[in-house]
Amino acid sequence: GPGVLAAAPAVTVDYLALRAEDLGPVPTRGPARLLVAARVGRTRLIDNVGLTL
């Protein structure tokens, strides 16, 4: 979660969000997507991963 990322040296979490595959509200079951944006030094990293709830 954001606590793990924030504890790393020089990492600033811009956002961490769980959303539906279509980026709508989080479903109670089925496919979802975890989205993250963080800064490491002056570099901004953006990534996402598909999950099944």
VMD Tcl script that draws the C-alpha trace (Angstrom):
set ca {
  {0.00 0.00 0.00}
  {0.96 3.64 0.14}
  {2.70 3.16 3.51}
  {5.20 0.73 2.00}
  {5.95 3.05 -0.91}
  {6.13 6.14 1.30}
  {8.62 4.41 3.63}
  {11.11 3.97 0.78}
  {13.78 6.66 0.61}
  {13.11 9.40 -1.94}
  {9.69 7.98 -2.97}
  {6.66 10.28 -2.92}
  {3.30 8.67 -3.71}
  {1.05 10.91 -5.81}
  {-1.84 8.44 -5.82}
  {-2.74 4.80 -5.27}
  {-6.24 3.79 -6.35}
  {-8.28 0.65 -6.90}
  {-10.84 1.01 -9.70}
  {-12.98 -1.09 -12.04}
  {-11.42 -2.16 -15.35}
  {-13.28 0.73 -17.05}
  {-11.97 3.08 -14.29}
  {-15.44 3.31 -12.75}
  {-16.30 2.51 -9.12}
  {-14.60 -0.53 -7.56}
  {-16.61 -3.72 -8.09}
  {-17.29 -6.06 -5.18}
  {-16.27 -9.01 -7.38}
  {-14.59 -9.51 -10.72}
  {-11.86 -7.65 -12.60}
  {-10.35 -4.48 -11.17}
  {-7.25 -2.37 -11.70}
  {-4.72 -0.99 -9.17}
  {-3.28 2.36 -10.32}
  {-0.22 4.10 -8.88}
  {1.78 7.23 -9.58}
  {4.88 8.00 -7.55}
  {7.97 10.18 -7.77}
  {11.46 8.82 -7.28}
  {13.69 11.83 -7.11}
  {12.68 13.96 -10.10}
  {11.23 11.03 -12.09}
  {7.47 10.37 -12.07}
  {6.50 6.71 -12.43}
  {2.98 5.64 -13.46}
  {1.84 2.02 -13.54}
  {-1.19 -0.22 -13.18}
  {-1.94 -3.90 -12.74}
  {-5.07 -5.95 -13.34}
  {-6.56 -7.84 -10.39}
  {-9.50 -10.13 -9.80}
  {-11.56 -9.46 -6.68}
}
mol new
graphics top color blue
foreach p $ca { graphics top sphere $p radius 0.5 }
foreach p [lrange $ca 0 end-1] q [lrange $ca 1 end] { graphics top cylinder $p $q radius 0.2 }
display resetview
